[in-house]
């Protein structure tokens, strides 16, 4: 079956106490002026899909359910029928906050805040490998960049962002003394990648920040601010043209599309449901070139 030719934006929601994965084209040009927007939706049921990651080439959507503490693989996610999911790992722990795919080796990485570890498995295997098992205190987000052979993660307890090899070796602290780092991603559409992360505040009058740097921790800059009293930055995703930011405000949930380069607002996708996670999938978002250390 042919793969979708355009980038797709995915998000997981809770709608009437039912978990669901939804998606639509990542480029809002075709629908930004529409009064009604039609989205694709799958995998509804008694789930709480608190994390999702998609392998574009393998046609896999990997999702974690916080109600059963399990990770599932939804094959052929873009087919029009069927909601079948295959268990990758059951009773994974206290809380899987984030998952990320290594599209080179067809592997899955995830963090568990309860056990304070990072684990890895293949898409179909119940056998897992412990990658990081010490020196973690409430890990929150994880990103995989197989092009250069790195994983990155945020730790809200230690208030750090770290990097290691795909096997967990050569750990390096890139940033410390943050406030509450949560979600983290790598923009693989640019040479040598670029990190994006959320750093939250709990202080009235301060800003939640969306920041970025290169994969070595250099060139750090603030991409977007949101006042604490105006809402919360939930999750982020990125493609060639946009930075996508899921926001919970006093008025409700929405996904903000920021133009890369000048960070101006291109579009706000208003949602009626609680947003748990977002991600983007596409050919150039997961390139098959690089050193893969």
Order of alpha helices (4+ residues) and beta strands (2+ residues): beta-beta-beta-beta-beta-beta-beta-beta-beta-beta-beta-beta-beta-beta-beta-beta-beta-beta-beta-beta-beta-beta-beta-beta
